[in-house]
Amino acid sequence: MVSTFSRYMTRKFLGSVGGTFLGTAGLVLIVDFVEQLRRVEDPTRAPTHLVALLTIYRVPAFIEIVLPFAVLVGAMLCFLGLSRKLELVVARAAGLSAWQFLSPAIVVALLLGVFAAMVYNPVASEFRERGVRLESQLFGRNLVSEQRTNFWLRQATPSGQAVINAASAMDRGQRLTGVSILVYDTDGHFKERIDADGAELGDGYWLLNRARVTSVGAEPVRHDTYRLATRLTAEQVRQSFVMPEQVSFWELPQFIELARRSGLPVARFELQYQLLLARPLLLVAMVLVAAAASLRFARLGGLGRTILGGVVAGFLLYVGSELAGSLGRSNLVPPVLAAWSPAFIGALMGFMVLLKQEDG
């Protein structure tokens, strides 16, 4: 009896979560595709099939962010459906407790969290990298003005210092787009400004493409290619220009260790790694929150109140996660605490509410 019901619950839960996930993915795909088409100014340079490919590359990273909410909504739909059809009432009458018919959903959530961290995340990271390269190819200079995220880096040169700003980074920071460089001499006096469409790290130099060099007291000079000396290593550049989300789960431990040996800050990357490790617990917390809201409906009714309660609880958990993440990225709290505390507190609160509802 228990085994049969567990298999049934597993199928229902997977169906609800999978349907919610696919529906969300489809919606994000359509919205992002329309947004990318809106950006196209030259259809010959950005044909529709490449814009569609760009959207496919971008969507997995977005979906990874909303996965916990897909689990929350899917779990609520599953439990509400079972309640409305009185299947949970029958299960209780057969002697099954809430913990027995929740255990399949909890196990599935754990497995989904492991899959999301170890399999889905590396795929999403790779697709994101490909998307950045394709986006630069399709939109070129327009990408510079549209990018909201700028990267800054200060480097020493044989003749002084240079401050590098880039609109976006590709190939783990080895290639930059939308580059502006302020060059200073050894006394700290401004020497020249370099603006370039792109830059690529070579052996001891940056190779700038389509550069315009403006020196103090001189007219701007254009160069098809221009070299700027640098003492930066590939690893230092990667640490400066790569966002934590661009590094896959399996690469993060080595990435963090190399950065720590180089004396570079690692809080953001440690936080990302711990967030991925905590993903299974976060999904379990979403299941428990959904159950705490939905099983109440089976006893007291009130569909609107039930849905609103679940959504509010999920939103509060999201806000708490973002707040803790900000503290962790700023190194105000340990990354382990920042990553695990929201998931742990959410799971504990859901468990306590269920315990009170079911066992008094």
Secondary structure, 3 states (H helix, E strand, C coil): CHHHHHHHHHHHHHHHHHHHHHHHHHHHHHHHHHHHHHHCCCCCCCCHHHHHHHHHHHHHHHHHHHHHHHHHHHHHHHHHHHHHCCHHHHHHHCCCCHHHHHHHHHHHHHHHHHHHHHHHHHHHHHHHHHHHHHHHHHHCHHHHHHCCCCEEEEEEECCEEEEEEEEEEEHHHCEEEEEEEEEEECCCCEEEEEEEEEEEECCCEEEEEEEEEEECCCCCEEEEEEEEECCCCHHHHHHHHCCHHHCCCCCHHHHHHHHHHCCCCCHHHHHHHHHHHCHHHHHHHHHHHHHHHHHHHHHHCCHHHHHHHHHHHHHHHHHHHHHHHHHHHCCCCCHHHHHHHHHHHHHHHHHHHHHHHHHC
